[in-house]
Amino acid sequence: MPTPCPCPCQSAAKTEEKPDRYISFVGLDCDAKAHEIMACIRRYIDDPQHTNAFWEYFKKKAEGGSGAKPDDLFLVHSNLNQIRELFEAHEDAMALALLDRIEEECC
């Protein structure tokens, strides 16, 4: 007979110190935060001096130009590192703080 999984996710005695991540998303309004961060991104990449091939592709994807239009949270989650680099390059502390919050609470 196989040994039961010792993984806490399979255990009946889950710790209450850290709430279940999916339940903890309730009330965080991740969609609104993602929409806000997309506005921060567009503030830079819509300026021809601050765009490049990647950001042009990102804009096309965000607008549904390369298939089905993904939601903002999916785009942010899928491109966290590139978005972080963009905000770091522009020394945008407020956008970086929001990105950190989205990554911690929503992704």
N, CA, C and O of each residue as an XYZ file, in Angstrom:
428
protein
N       0.845     -1.175      0.000
C       0.000      0.000      0.000
C       0.894      1.243      0.000
O       1.830      1.328      0.795
N       0.612      2.223     -0.896
C       1.462      3.404     -0.974
C       1.361      4.255      0.286
O       0.321      4.307      0.944
N       2.461      4.913      0.599
C       2.520      5.815      1.750
C       1.777      7.103      1.405
O       1.934      7.622      0.300
N       0.966      7.630      2.333
C       0.249      8.880      2.054
C       1.234     10.023      1.811
O       2.335     10.040      2.362
N       0.832     10.947      1.001
C       1.657     12.106      0.662
C       1.844     12.991      1.897
O       0.859     13.380      2.524
N       3.082     13.312      2.253
C       3.309     14.182      3.407
C       3.110     15.659      3.074
O       3.255     16.523      3.939
N       2.785     15.936      1.841
C       2.620     17.319      1.401
C       1.509     18.001      2.201
O       0.434     17.424      2.362
N       1.746     19.224      2.711
C       0.718     19.919      3.483
C      -0.556     20.184      2.684
O      -1.637     20.314      3.259
N      -0.429     20.266      1.358
C      -1.626     20.509      0.548
C      -2.574     19.323      0.588
O      -3.764     19.480      0.315
N      -2.074     18.139      0.921
C      -2.888     16.936      0.996
C      -3.298     16.616      2.439
O      -4.121     15.733      2.678
N      -2.733     17.321      3.359
C      -2.982     17.060      4.775
C      -4.266     17.728      5.234
O      -4.595     18.827      4.790
N      -4.983     17.068      6.116
C      -6.211     17.642      6.679
C      -5.883     18.746      7.671
O      -6.718     19.613      7.933
N      -4.699     18.724      8.215
C      -4.303     19.712      9.228
C      -3.459     20.803      8.589
O      -2.270     20.918      8.885
N      -4.060     21.607      7.715
C      -3.339     22.709      7.092
C      -3.108     23.809      8.119
O      -3.941     24.043      8.995
N      -1.990     24.465      8.003
C      -1.682     25.560      8.909
C      -2.522     26.785      8.566
O      -2.802     27.041      7.395
N      -2.914     27.523      9.559
C      -3.709     28.730      9.362
C      -2.829     29.970      9.270
O      -3.340     31.076      9.091
N      -1.517     29.802      9.389
C      -0.621     30.940      9.321
C      -0.665     31.619      7.960
O      -0.622     32.846      7.875
N      -0.749     30.845      6.918
C      -0.793     31.367      5.559
C      -2.087     30.896      4.915
O      -2.278     29.694      4.731
N      -2.980     31.821      4.568
C      -4.255     31.393      3.973
C      -4.047     30.791      2.593
O      -3.079     31.103      1.900
N      -4.966     29.930      2.211
C      -4.958     29.358      0.872
C      -4.893     30.505     -0.134
O      -5.707     31.427     -0.082
N      -3.930     30.446     -1.042
C      -3.685     31.549     -1.975
C      -4.926     31.896     -2.794
O      -5.193     33.075     -3.025
N      -5.682     30.904     -3.234
C      -6.851     31.199     -4.057
C      -7.940     31.885     -3.253
O      -8.629     32.764     -3.771
N      -8.103     31.507     -2.025
C      -9.079     32.170     -1.172
C      -8.601     33.574     -0.830
O      -9.404     34.500     -0.716
N      -7.287     33.731     -0.668
C      -6.751     35.029     -0.272
C      -6.853     36.070     -1.381
O      -6.653     37.254     -1.110
N      -7.155     35.678     -2.622
C      -7.324     36.637     -3.705
C      -8.626     37.429     -3.572
O      -8.755     38.507     -4.153
N      -9.582     36.910     -2.820
C     -10.892     37.534     -2.690
C     -10.731     38.949     -2.129
O     -10.099     39.148     -1.092
N     -11.309     39.923     -2.828
C     -11.303     41.301     -2.366
C     -10.055     42.090     -2.738
O      -9.953     43.263     -2.378
N      -9.113     41.496     -3.437
C      -7.883     42.208     -3.787
C      -8.025     43.052     -5.046
O      -7.202     43.934     -5.289
N      -9.036     42.802     -5.837
C      -9.304     43.499     -7.095
C      -8.073     43.513     -7.996
O      -7.601     44.566     -8.426
N      -7.575     42.326     -8.264
C      -6.392     42.154     -9.106
C      -6.609     42.702    -10.511
O      -5.673     43.212    -11.127
N      -7.825     42.602    -11.020
C      -8.087     43.131    -12.359
C      -7.875     44.635    -12.413
O      -7.307     45.146    -13.378
N      -8.323     45.345    -11.393
C      -8.136     46.800    -11.354
C      -6.661     47.156    -11.240
O      -6.194     48.095    -11.885
N      -5.927     46.410    -10.424
C      -4.486     46.666    -10.283
C      -3.769     46.403    -11.603
O      -2.881     47.162    -11.992
N      -4.151     45.337    -12.289
C      -3.528     45.016    -13.577
C      -3.849     46.099    -14.606
O      -2.991     46.480    -15.402
N      -5.072     46.587    -14.587
C      -5.452     47.665    -15.502
C      -4.619     48.919    -15.213
O      -4.182     49.607    -16.136
N      -4.409     49.204    -13.948
C      -3.617     50.370    -13.546
C      -2.154     50.220    -13.987
O      -1.551     51.176    -14.475
N      -1.591     49.028    -13.815
C      -0.190     48.828    -14.211
C      -0.054     48.896    -15.721
O       0.970     49.354    -16.226
N      -1.075     48.444    -16.457
C      -1.034     48.555    -17.920
C      -1.000     50.021    -18.343
O      -0.329     50.367    -19.315
N      -1.712     50.882    -17.629
C      -1.666     52.317    -17.927
C      -0.259     52.862    -17.674
O       0.222     53.704    -18.432
N       0.392     52.396    -16.633
C       1.774     52.808    -16.349
C       2.705     52.358    -17.471
O       3.571     53.116    -17.908
N       2.527     51.141    -17.928
C       3.355     50.607    -19.014
C       3.151     51.443    -20.274
O       4.115     51.855    -20.919
N       1.895     51.689    -20.615
C       1.577     52.411    -21.849
C       2.120     53.840    -21.813
O       2.448     54.407    -22.855
N       2.214     54.411    -20.638
C       2.757     55.766    -20.501
C       4.166     55.828    -21.121
O       4.553     56.850    -21.687
N       4.912     54.752    -21.012
C       6.259     54.712    -21.582
C       6.283     54.167    -23.000
O       6.882     54.778    -23.885
N       5.651     53.046    -23.227
C       5.820     52.369    -24.517
C       5.036     53.017    -25.653
O       5.294     52.725    -26.821
N       4.085     53.890    -25.331
C       3.385     54.607    -26.390
C       4.217     55.770    -26.927
O       3.886     56.340    -27.967
N       5.287     56.122    -26.230
C       6.215     57.156    -26.671
C       7.220     56.511    -27.623
O       7.970     55.627    -27.209
N       7.251     56.931    -28.885
C       8.161     56.291    -29.853
C       9.628     56.269    -29.409
O      10.384     55.406    -29.855
N      10.040     57.185    -28.552
C      11.426     57.217    -28.079
C      11.720     56.124    -27.054
O      12.883     55.805    -26.809
N      10.682     55.551    -26.456
C      10.884     54.562    -25.394
C      10.356     53.180    -25.736
O      10.176     52.350    -24.846
N      10.109     52.926    -26.995
C       9.583     51.624    -27.374
C      10.649     50.831    -28.117
O      11.700     51.362    -28.476
N      10.369     49.579    -28.337
C      11.253     48.715    -29.122
C      10.392     47.598    -29.693
O       9.174     47.600    -29.516
N      11.010     46.654    -30.371
C      10.240     45.582    -31.021
C       9.418     44.784    -30.013
O       8.278     44.415    -30.297
N       9.993     44.513    -28.827
C       9.241     43.757    -27.827
C       7.995     44.516    -27.412
O       6.908     43.938    -27.383
N       8.124     45.798    -27.090
C       6.971     46.562    -26.606
C       5.931     46.774    -27.703
O       4.737     46.860    -27.414
N       6.366     46.856    -28.941
C       5.402     46.943    -30.041
C       4.599     45.643    -30.143
O       3.390     45.668    -30.370
N       5.277     44.524    -29.976
C       4.584     43.227    -29.953
C       3.641     43.149    -28.755
O       2.513     42.671    -28.880
N       4.096     43.613    -27.607
C       3.289     43.623    -26.383
C       2.008     44.433    -26.609
O       0.917     43.994    -26.244
N       2.150     45.619    -27.214
C       0.971     46.454    -27.487
C       0.000     45.730    -28.410
O      -1.209     45.728    -28.182
N       0.547     45.118    -29.452
C      -0.299     44.378    -30.403
C      -1.037     43.257    -29.685
O      -2.235     43.064    -29.893
N      -0.331     42.527    -28.848
C      -0.940     41.426    -28.102
C      -2.019     41.960    -27.148
O      -3.103     41.384    -27.050
N      -1.718     43.060    -26.448
C      -2.664     43.650    -25.496
C      -3.954     44.099    -26.173
O      -5.021     44.100    -25.558
N      -3.849     44.472    -27.421
C      -5.016     44.950    -28.163
C      -5.724     43.823    -28.912
O      -6.715     44.055    -29.604
N      -5.210     42.600    -28.769
C      -5.834     41.460    -29.431
C      -5.439     41.320    -30.883
O      -6.099     40.611    -31.643
N      -4.367     41.989    -31.278
C      -3.945     41.963    -32.673
C      -3.212     40.710    -33.099
O      -2.969     40.514    -34.289
N      -2.855     39.856    -32.151
C      -2.132     38.631    -32.528
C      -2.869     37.400    -32.018
O      -2.255     36.433    -31.567
N      -4.178     37.451    -32.095
C      -4.997     36.340    -31.615
C      -6.010     36.840    -30.613
O      -6.395     38.009    -30.625
N      -6.432     35.951    -29.755
C      -7.409     36.329    -28.731
C      -6.798     37.357    -27.779
O      -5.625     37.259    -27.418
N      -7.592     38.328    -27.382
C      -7.115     39.376    -26.482
C      -7.019     38.822    -25.059
O      -8.030     38.443    -24.467
N      -5.796     38.777    -24.512
C      -5.662     38.289    -23.133
C      -6.077     39.379    -22.148
O      -6.077     40.563    -22.485
N      -6.428     38.972    -20.934
C      -6.747     39.992    -19.947
C      -5.448     40.613    -19.431
O      -4.372     40.030    -19.568
N      -5.563     41.800    -18.837
C      -4.395     42.545    -18.380
C      -3.564     41.764    -17.366
O      -2.335     41.786    -17.428
N      -4.217     41.082    -16.444
C      -3.485     40.350    -15.410
C      -2.631     39.246    -16.023
O      -1.501     39.023    -15.589
N      -3.157     38.563    -17.018
C      -2.384     37.521    -17.701
C      -1.153     38.125    -18.363
O      -0.056     37.578    -18.251
N      -1.328     39.258    -19.055
C      -0.190     39.908    -19.715
C       0.860     40.345    -18.704
O       2.055     40.155    -18.930
N       0.431     40.921    -17.610
C       1.371     41.360    -16.582
C       2.110     40.153    -16.017
O       3.337     40.157    -15.917
N       1.368     39.139    -15.655
C       1.973     37.934    -15.078
C       2.981     37.307    -16.048
O       4.045     36.851    -15.630
N       2.652     37.288    -17.314
C       3.503     36.649    -18.321
C       4.761     37.452    -18.650
O       5.706     36.919    -19.231
N       4.771     38.720    -18.281
C       5.881     39.591    -18.666
C       6.450     40.373    -17.486
O       6.939     41.490    -17.659
N       6.390     39.797    -16.299
C       6.842     40.500    -15.093
C       8.269     41.036    -15.215
O       8.524     42.188    -14.865
N       9.177     40.238    -15.692
C      10.576     40.661    -15.750
C      10.787     41.829    -16.709
O      11.514     42.770    -16.389
N      10.165     41.776    -17.870
C      10.301     42.863    -18.837
C       9.666     44.148    -18.312
O      10.204     45.238    -18.506
N       8.522     44.014    -17.648
C       7.846     45.181    -17.080
C       8.706     45.787    -15.976
O       8.854     47.006    -15.895
N       9.268     44.939    -15.133
C      10.144     45.425    -14.056
C      11.337     46.192    -14.651
O      11.687     47.268    -14.166
N      11.955     45.640    -15.698
C      13.082     46.320    -16.343
C      12.675     47.678    -16.903
O      13.435     48.642    -16.808
N      11.485     47.759    -17.484
C      10.981     49.024    -18.022
C      10.882     50.071    -16.921
O      11.366     51.191    -17.079
N      10.258     49.708    -15.811
C      10.083     50.665    -14.719
C      11.407     51.023    -14.049
O      11.612     52.164    -13.634
N      12.299     50.047    -13.946
C      13.626     50.330    -13.380
C      14.393     51.294    -14.280
O      15.052     52.208    -13.786
N      14.315     51.099    -15.589
C      15.009     51.976    -16.529
C      14.515     53.417    -16.424
O      15.276     54.360    -16.643
N      13.250     53.576    -16.091
C      12.660     54.909    -15.961
C      12.623     55.384    -14.503
O      12.078     56.445    -14.198
N      13.207     54.585    -13.618
C      13.264     54.908    -12.184
C      11.885     55.295    -11.644
O      11.740     56.270    -10.906
N      10.887     54.516    -12.025
C       9.499     54.751    -11.622
C       9.186     53.927    -10.373
O       8.696     52.801    -10.464
N       9.473     54.498     -9.222
C       9.305     53.798     -7.945
C       7.846     53.447     -7.669
O       7.561     52.384     -7.118
N       6.925     54.321     -8.041
C       5.504     54.052     -7.784
C       5.022     52.859     -8.605
O       4.310     51.997     -8.092
N       5.408     52.811     -9.876
C       4.997     51.691    -10.729
C       5.651     50.397    -10.254
O       5.021     49.339    -10.285
N       6.903     50.470     -9.816
C       7.580     49.275     -9.290
C       6.886     48.765     -8.031
O       6.743     47.557     -7.844
N       6.456     49.679     -7.172
C       5.748     49.272     -5.950
C       4.434     48.587     -6.299
O       4.079     47.576     -5.694
N       3.713     49.132     -7.268
C       2.455     48.513     -7.698
C       2.728     47.147     -8.324
O       1.992     46.191     -8.078
N       3.775     47.054     -9.127
C       4.128     45.775     -9.743
C       4.460     44.745     -8.665
O       4.029     43.596     -8.761
N       5.215     45.135     -7.645
C       5.535     44.238     -6.545
C       4.265     43.749     -5.862
O       4.137     42.569     -5.535
N       3.335     44.661     -5.654
C       2.064     44.313     -5.015
C       1.274     43.312     -5.856
O       0.727     42.339     -5.337
N       1.225     43.565     -7.152
C       0.515     42.655     -8.054
C       1.169     41.291     -8.038
O       0.487     40.269     -7.970
N       2.493     41.272     -8.100
C       3.203     39.983     -8.101
C       2.946     39.212     -6.816
O       2.736     37.999     -6.847
N       2.962     39.904     -5.700
C       2.764     39.248     -4.394
C       1.318     38.811     -4.191
O       1.061     37.700     -3.728
N       0.381     39.677     -4.534
C      -1.022     39.412     -4.209
C      -1.795     38.681     -5.301
O      -2.759     37.972     -5.010
N      -1.380     38.848     -6.558
C      -2.239     38.410     -7.660
C      -1.647     37.355     -8.582
O      -2.393     36.683     -9.294
N      -0.349     37.191     -8.590
C       0.260     36.270     -9.558
C       0.659     34.970     -8.918
O       1.185     34.085     -9.593
